[in-house]
Amino acid sequence: MNVLILSSQFGMGHQMAAKAIGEEIKKQNEDARVTELDLLTYCYPRVSRYIFKLFHMLVEHCYGIYNMVYKLSGKMKVDIKPSGITVYKKLQKLMDEYEPDMIVCTLPLCAKSIASYIEKTGCRIPLVTCITDISIHPEWITPQTDAYLAPTNEVKESLVERGTAPENVFVTGIPVRQQFLENTGKQRDKVTKVLIMGGGLGIIPNLDELIDMLHHTPGVSATIITGKNQKAYETWYGKYEDIEVLGYTENMSDHVKEADLVITKAGGITLFELIHCEVPLFVIHPFLEQEVNNARYAQEHGIARVIWDKTTDFTGVLKEFLSDDRQWQEMKKNMRRVKREIMECSVEDAMRTVAERMAA
């Protein structure tokens, strides 16, 4: 089978989900040909990087505007489709070049683009949309989608309420890379290990205060992953002997599995990586609308401690949480329960079902 997986650089979660789906397909079928592609870069190689920079600037510095647009587009019927002969020529070139037997999209823009192409041309290539948000938004839904990979039963119910046939929604969780799927079964040590990561640390407020508190808390060690943020790496590297500072790392799962608690933003893919590794998370002031929904889900299912109020002394709450073994054990138990609930179907089984239906 020849599978084309489409995503783009609007947040790393979409691309990580695409990579995870590719890994799962190859694991189950070594003969499968899998191609992961950034659709926006493919169609607009010259201007795409400027679009990505603008998006990231909007999210980091003008997130109030981003949230407003996101909310309004969820309440109004907004159907963004690519238009113009140039776009369709590029999509036709894409089809001719890769000749996919199936297309999987992990970003609404990609799903809308391919759905529009299918509508215009009448082609019969199966379209699978992998939803990487815990709360459903109309931007994900297209009538040309043959199957949805839903992160939770709640999302499935929402899709069904909006007119999707139940048999076309497969609850797979948000797909995560293979390195996160084998849990080490780690037991809590005498030293509590805290991992801080996410967004180059630009999204964690009062980081100085947080790190200083961890440094002065007996029985606690901390690791900070700054990713590609070189400035953050240089700021924190070597400042405290008992706090490890790492830059970009490929073996993220090793650090997650060694941790007792992860302090991070509530990104969808991050949340599901932690669920598979059974590591609770601590979220400080989520602000992007999707991440607010993710944090709310995690809190309601008892797998995260979320600090909502900006006036709350989050370092005091964190210090108390780190010493509460009973609460930690309860969260681990909840993680195992949630992991069972989100894996009703594997990605490979869902896609095989879709392919068999299309061939019938």
C-alpha positions as CSV (number, residue, x, y, z in Angstrom):
1,M,0.0,0.0,0.0
2,N,1.2,3.5,-0.9
3,V,0.2,6.0,1.8
4,L,0.7,9.7,1.6
5,I,0.6,11.5,5.0
6,L,0.0,15.3,4.8
7,S,0.7,17.8,7.6
8,S,2.4,21.2,8.0
9,Q,4.4,23.3,10.4
10,F,1.5,24.9,12.3
11,G,2.7,23.5,15.7
12,M,4.9,20.4,16.1
13,G,2.0,18.2,17.2
14,H,0.6,17.8,13.7
15,Q,3.9,16.7,12.3
16,M,4.6,14.4,15.2
17,A,1.3,12.7,14.7
18,A,2.1,12.3,11.0
19,K,5.4,10.7,11.9
20,A,3.7,8.4,14.4
21,I,1.2,7.2,11.9
22,G,4.0,6.5,9.4
23,E,5.9,4.5,12.0
24,E,2.8,2.4,12.9
25,I,2.1,1.6,9.2
26,K,5.7,0.5,8.6
27,K,5.7,-1.6,11.7
28,Q,2.7,-3.5,10.7
29,N,3.5,-3.6,7.0
30,E,7.2,-3.4,6.0
31,D,6.3,-3.4,2.3
32,A,4.2,-0.3,2.6
33,R,5.4,2.8,1.0
34,V,4.9,5.8,3.3
35,T,5.6,9.4,2.5
36,E,5.2,12.2,5.0
37,L,4.9,15.6,3.4
38,D,4.5,19.2,4.4
39,L,1.6,20.2,2.0
40,L,2.0,24.0,2.4
41,T,5.7,23.8,1.7
42,Y,5.1,21.6,-1.3
43,C,2.5,23.9,-2.8
44,Y,4.2,27.2,-1.9
45,P,7.9,26.6,-1.4
46,R,8.9,30.2,-1.6
47,V,6.4,31.8,0.8
48,S,5.6,29.0,3.2
49,R,8.4,29.8,5.7
50,Y,7.1,33.4,6.0
51,I,3.6,32.0,6.7
52,F,5.0,29.8,9.4
53,K,6.9,32.6,11.0
54,L,3.8,34.8,11.0
55,F,1.7,32.0,12.6
56,H,4.3,31.3,15.3
57,M,4.5,35.1,16.1
58,L,0.7,35.2,16.3
59,V,0.6,32.3,18.7
60,E,3.4,33.4,21.0
61,H,2.7,37.2,21.1
62,C,-0.9,37.8,20.0
63,Y,-2.6,34.6,21.3
64,G,-5.7,36.6,22.3
65,I,-6.3,37.4,18.6
66,Y,-5.7,33.7,17.7
67,N,-8.1,32.5,20.4
68,M,-10.8,34.9,19.2
69,V,-10.5,33.8,15.6
70,Y,-10.5,30.2,16.7
71,K,-13.7,30.6,18.8
72,L,-15.5,32.6,16.1
73,S,-14.7,30.2,13.4
74,G,-16.2,27.4,15.6
75,K,-19.5,29.3,16.0
76,M,-19.8,30.4,12.4
77,K,-19.9,28.3,9.2
78,V,-16.4,28.9,7.8
79,D,-15.5,26.6,5.0
80,I,-11.9,27.4,3.9
81,K,-11.1,25.7,0.6
82,P,-8.2,26.2,-1.8
83,S,-9.3,28.0,-4.9
84,G,-7.9,28.7,-8.3
85,I,-6.5,26.7,-11.1
86,T,-2.9,27.0,-9.8
87,V,-3.8,25.2,-6.5
88,Y,-5.5,22.3,-8.3
89,K,-2.6,21.9,-10.7
90,K,-0.3,21.6,-7.7
91,L,-2.6,19.0,-6.1
92,Q,-2.8,17.1,-9.4
93,K,1.0,17.2,-9.6
94,L,1.1,15.8,-6.1
95,M,-1.2,12.9,-7.0
96,D,0.7,12.1,-10.2
97,E,4.1,12.2,-8.4
98,Y,3.2,10.0,-5.4
99,E,0.2,8.0,-6.7
100,P,-1.2,7.3,-3.3
101,D,-3.5,4.4,-2.4
102,M,-4.6,6.4,0.7
103,I,-4.2,9.9,2.0
104,V,-4.0,10.7,5.7
105,C,-4.2,14.3,7.0
106,T,-3.2,15.4,10.5
107,L,-4.0,19.1,9.9
108,P,-7.4,20.6,9.0
109,L,-5.9,22.7,6.1
110,C,-4.6,19.5,4.5
111,A,-7.9,17.7,4.9
112,K,-9.8,20.6,3.5
113,S,-7.5,20.8,0.5
114,I,-7.6,17.2,-0.4
115,A,-11.4,17.1,0.2
116,S,-11.8,20.0,-2.2
117,Y,-9.7,18.2,-4.8
118,I,-11.7,15.0,-4.4
119,E,-14.9,17.0,-4.8
120,K,-13.7,18.7,-7.9
121,T,-12.1,15.7,-9.6
122,G,-14.3,12.8,-8.3
123,C,-11.2,10.7,-7.6
124,R,-11.7,7.7,-5.3
125,I,-8.5,7.9,-3.2
126,P,-9.5,7.1,0.5
127,L,-9.1,10.2,2.8
128,V,-8.4,9.6,6.5
129,T,-8.4,12.6,8.8
130,C,-6.5,12.2,12.1
131,I,-7.8,14.7,14.7
132,T,-5.1,16.0,16.9
133,D,-7.3,18.1,19.2
134,I,-9.3,16.8,22.1
135,S,-12.2,19.1,21.4
136,I,-13.7,19.0,18.0
137,H,-13.8,22.1,15.8
138,P,-15.8,22.3,12.5
139,E,-12.5,22.9,10.6
140,W,-11.8,19.2,10.9
141,I,-15.0,18.0,9.2
142,T,-15.4,17.4,5.5
143,P,-18.0,15.3,3.8
144,Q,-15.3,13.7,1.6
145,T,-13.5,12.2,4.5
146,D,-13.9,8.4,4.6
147,A,-12.7,7.9,8.1
148,Y,-11.7,9.9,11.2
149,L,-9.1,8.8,13.7
150,A,-10.5,10.3,16.9
151,P,-8.5,10.9,20.1
152,T,-11.3,10.2,22.5
153,N,-14.8,8.8,22.7
154,E,-16.0,12.3,23.5
155,V,-14.7,13.5,20.1
156,K,-16.3,10.5,18.4
157,E,-19.7,11.4,20.0
158,S,-19.3,15.0,18.8
159,L,-18.6,13.9,15.2
160,V,-21.6,11.6,15.3
161,E,-23.8,14.4,16.5
162,R,-22.6,16.5,13.6
163,G,-23.7,13.9,11.1
164,T,-20.7,11.5,10.7
165,A,-21.6,7.8,10.6
166,P,-20.3,6.0,13.8
167,E,-18.7,3.3,11.8
168,N,-16.5,5.9,10.1
169,V,-14.9,7.1,13.4
170,F,-12.2,5.1,15.0
171,V,-11.0,5.9,18.5
172,T,-7.2,5.5,18.3
173,G,-6.0,8.3,20.6
174,I,-3.7,10.8,19.1
175,P,-1.0,8.6,17.5
176,V,2.4,8.8,19.2
177,R,5.8,7.6,18.1
178,Q,6.9,4.1,18.8
179,Q,9.5,5.2,21.3
180,F,6.6,6.3,23.7
181,L,4.6,3.0,23.4
182,E,6.8,0.8,25.6
183,N,6.4,1.8,29.2
184,T,9.3,1.1,31.5
185,G,7.0,0.4,34.5
186,K,9.2,2.8,36.5
187,Q,8.5,3.0,40.3
188,R,9.0,6.2,42.2
189,D,12.5,6.6,43.6
190,K,13.6,8.4,46.8
191,V,14.5,11.3,44.5
192,T,11.6,12.8,42.6
193,K,12.5,13.6,39.0
194,V,10.9,16.5,37.3
195,L,11.1,17.2,33.6
196,I,10.4,20.6,32.2
197,M,9.9,20.9,28.5
198,G,7.8,22.4,25.7
199,G,7.9,25.2,23.2
200,G,11.5,26.1,23.8
201,L,10.3,27.1,27.3
202,G,8.8,30.3,26.0
203,I,5.4,29.1,27.2
204,I,6.2,28.5,30.9
205,P,5.7,31.6,33.0
206,N,8.1,32.7,35.8
207,L,10.6,30.1,34.8
208,D,13.3,31.6,37.0
209,E,11.1,31.2,40.0
210,L,10.1,27.7,39.1
211,I,13.7,26.5,38.6
212,D,14.9,28.2,41.8
213,M,12.2,26.5,43.8
214,L,13.1,23.0,42.4
215,H,16.8,23.7,43.1
216,H,16.0,24.5,46.8
217,T,13.6,21.5,47.3
218,P,15.3,18.5,49.0
219,G,14.8,15.1,47.3
220,V,14.0,16.7,43.9
221,S,16.1,16.6,40.7
222,A,15.2,18.4,37.5
223,T,15.9,18.2,33.8
224,I,15.2,21.1,31.5
225,I,14.8,20.5,27.7
226,T,15.2,23.7,25.8
227,G,14.8,22.2,22.4
228,K,16.1,24.4,19.6
229,N,16.0,27.5,21.8
230,Q,19.7,28.2,22.0
231,K,19.2,31.3,24.1
232,A,17.3,29.4,26.8
233,Y,20.0,26.7,26.7
234,E,22.8,29.2,27.3
235,T,20.8,30.9,30.0
236,W,20.3,27.8,32.2
237,Y,23.2,25.5,31.3
238,G,25.5,25.2,34.3
239,K,23.6,27.6,36.5
240,Y,22.7,24.9,39.0
241,E,24.8,21.8,39.6
242,D,21.7,19.7,40.4
243,I,19.7,20.8,37.3
244,E,20.4,19.1,34.0
245,V,19.9,21.3,30.9
246,L,19.6,19.7,27.5
247,G,19.1,21.2,24.0
248,Y,17.3,19.4,21.2
249,T,17.1,15.6,21.8
250,E,15.9,12.7,19.6
251,N,15.3,10.4,22.5
252,M,12.7,12.4,24.3
253,S,10.9,9.3,25.4
254,D,13.8,8.2,27.6
255,H,13.6,11.4,29.6
256,V,9.8,11.2,29.9
257,K,9.9,7.6,31.1
258,E,12.5,8.5,33.7
259,A,10.4,11.4,35.1
260,D,7.9,11.3,37.9
261,L,6.3,14.5,36.7
262,V,6.4,16.6,33.6
263,I,5.9,20.4,33.6
264,T,4.9,21.4,30.1
265,K,2.2,23.0,27.9
266,A,-0.9,20.9,27.3
267,G,-0.3,20.1,23.6
268,G,-2.4,17.3,22.3
269,I,0.5,15.1,21.2
270,T,2.4,15.8,24.4
271,L,-0.6,14.8,26.5
272,F,-0.9,11.5,24.7
273,E,2.8,10.7,24.9
274,L,2.6,11.2,28.7
275,I,-0.5,9.0,28.9
276,H,1.3,6.2,27.1
277,C,4.3,6.6,29.4
278,E,2.0,6.9,32.5
279,V,3.6,10.1,33.7
280,P,1.4,12.9,35.3
281,L,1.7,16.4,34.1
282,F,1.7,19.9,35.7
283,V,0.3,22.7,33.5
284,I,0.8,26.4,34.4
285,H,-1.6,28.9,32.9
286,P,-2.7,27.4,29.6
287,F,-3.6,30.1,27.2
288,L,-4.2,28.8,23.6
289,E,-7.8,27.6,23.1
290,Q,-6.9,24.1,22.1
291,E,-4.5,23.7,25.0
292,V,-7.0,25.0,27.4
293,N,-9.4,22.3,26.2
294,N,-6.6,19.7,26.5
295,A,-5.7,20.8,30.1
296,R,-9.4,20.7,31.1
297,Y,-9.6,17.1,29.7
298,A,-6.5,16.1,31.6
299,Q,-7.7,17.6,34.8
300,E,-11.2,16.1,34.5
301,H,-9.7,12.7,34.0
302,G,-7.4,13.1,37.0
303,I,-4.1,12.9,35.1
304,A,-2.9,16.5,35.5
305,R,-2.7,19.3,38.0
306,V,-3.6,22.6,36.2
307,I,-2.9,26.1,37.6
308,W,-5.7,28.2,36.0
309,D,-5.6,31.4,38.1
310,K,-2.6,33.6,37.4
311,T,-2.7,34.9,41.0
312,T,-2.1,31.4,42.4
313,D,1.3,30.7,43.9
314,F,2.0,27.8,41.6
315,T,5.4,27.0,43.1
316,G,3.7,26.4,46.5
317,V,1.1,24.1,44.8
318,L,3.9,22.3,43.0
319,K,6.0,21.8,46.1
320,E,3.0,20.3,48.0
321,F,2.1,18.1,45.0
322,L,5.7,16.7,44.8
323,S,5.5,15.6,48.5
324,D,2.0,14.0,48.1
325,D,2.7,10.3,47.2
326,R,-0.9,9.4,47.5
327,Q,-2.0,11.9,44.9
328,W,0.9,10.8,42.6
329,Q,-0.2,7.1,42.8
330,E,-3.8,8.1,42.1
331,M,-2.8,9.9,38.9
332,K,-0.7,6.9,37.8
333,K,-3.8,4.8,38.2
334,N,-5.9,7.2,36.2
335,M,-3.3,7.3,33.5
336,R,-3.6,3.5,33.0
337,R,-7.4,3.8,32.9
338,V,-7.3,6.6,30.3
339,K,-4.8,4.7,28.2
340,R,-7.2,1.8,28.0
341,E,-10.1,4.0,27.0
342,I,-8.3,5.8,24.1
343,M,-7.1,2.7,22.4
344,E,-10.3,1.1,21.1
345,C,-8.6,0.6,17.7
346,S,-5.1,0.7,16.3
347,V,-4.2,3.1,13.5
348,E,-3.3,0.2,11.3
349,D,-6.6,-1.6,11.9
350,A,-8.6,1.5,11.2
351,M,-6.8,2.1,7.9
352,R,-7.1,-1.5,6.8
353,T,-10.8,-1.3,7.4
354,V,-11.0,1.8,5.2
355,A,-9.0,0.2,2.4
356,E,-11.2,-2.9,2.5
357,R,-14.4,-0.8,2.3
358,M,-13.1,1.2,-0.7
359,A,-12.0,-2.0,-2.5
360,A,-15.4,-3.7,-2.0
